[in-house]
Amino acid sequence: MRTLVIIPTYNEIENAPRIVEYVLGLREDIEILIVDDNSPDGTGELMEQMKVDSPRLHLMKRAGKLGLGSAYVDGFKYALKKGYDFIVEMDADFSHNPDDILRMLNEIEHNDLVIGSRYSEGINVVNWPFKRLLLSYFASWYVRIITGMPFSDPTAGFKCYRRKLLENINFDSIISDGYSFQIEMKYRAWQKKFRIKEIPIVFTERRDGQSKMSSEIVYEAIWNVWKLRFMKLS
């Protein structure tokens, strides 16, 4: 069984080499796809160099900053085309603990989607300012109320998919591109009655680089949740 870990990057030159080395060191059957949006800091060029000596590292270089959702969609299409069985999505900045990938792969044996949840066992977030923590926690409540999804962390971005789930998603009909993409993918999987499980993780705020969160991303999520609630999904 082959696993692909998809990691979008934009100006992650401090983190990308370390996360690549760590993840590839977990297991021999794990590979990585870096989806780089033409990072001005040279992240893509550095990954190109590392790829020469690492056959399990793959690189997709895009023309510019095209968005988180489209980065994952391009990564999913790559994974399906290349025949991977399990597909993991995670951040480059170590906010997601790479060791949890192994826990996800254990759980995906009996599920179609495994979600790394920050809120399934209390609040497991480290080094976030109170305002951002409150925003995230309220957003999870907001999404659950509107969509009816039962998950404690519907905005989570650390997930593992079984191949057959992604094969049943119409990527061309996805309406989200920012962090609401994470909500939409869960909603589509839940609506199609796939087997979904949350496992608790500890989320740690990045040590290096800058967060990509913005007010535009927040507003997109607020409105797209309502669109998902009433649109006919394919």
C-alpha positions, 0 to 999 in steps of 0.5 A, a space after each residue: 500500500 502506497 502513501 502520499 503526503 501532500 504538503 503545499 508550500 509558499 515561502 517555507 524555506 525554513 521548514 520545508 527541508 526539515 519536514 521532508 526529512 522527518 516524514 520520509 524517515 517515518 516509513 519506507 512506503 511513504 512518499 511526499 509531494 510538495 506543491 509549491 506556488 512559486 515561492 519568492 524565498 526559493 522553497 521550490 528551487 531547494 526542493 528541486 535540489 533535494 529531489 535529486 537525491 530522494 526518489 520518494 520526494 516529488 515536486 509540483 511547481 505552480 505559476 504563482 500563489 493560486 490558493 490552498 484548495 487548488 494546491 490540494 486538488 492538484 495534489 489529489 489528482 496527481 495521487 490518483 493518477 499515480 496510483 497511491 492508496 492513502 493520501 495525507 494532507 498536512 502543513 509544512 510548518 510542524 504545526 502538525 506532528 509528523 509522527 501522527 501520520 503513523 496513527 492515521 495510517 493505522 486508523 485508515 485501514 478501517 475508515 475512508 477519512 481520518 481527521 486529526 482533531 484539535 478539539 475531540 479531547 478538549 482543546 489541544 492547541 499550543 502557543 496560539 493567542 487567545 483571540 485566534 483560539 477563540 476564533 477557531 473554536 467558534 468557527 468549529 461550532 458555527 460550521 457544525 450548527 449550519 452543516 449538521 456535521 458531527 465532527 469536533 474539528 470541521 476546519 482541521 487541515 491534517 487528514 488522511 484519505 482512502 483513495 476510493 473517497 477521492 475517486 468519488 469527489 467531483 473536484 471541478 465542482 468544488 467552490 472553496 479555495 481557502 481554509 473553507 476547502 477543509 470544511 467542504 471536503 469533509 462535508 462532501 465525504 460526510 454527505 456521501 456517507 463515507 466512514 470518517 473518524 476523528 483522532 486527537 492531535 496536538 496542534 502547535 503554532 509554527 516556529 518559523 515563517 509567517 501564517 497564511 491566515 487572512 481576513 479574506 480567508 475567514 470571510 470566504 469560510 463564513 459564506 461558503 458554509 451556507 452555500 454548501 448547506 443549500 447547494 446540490 453536491 456532486 
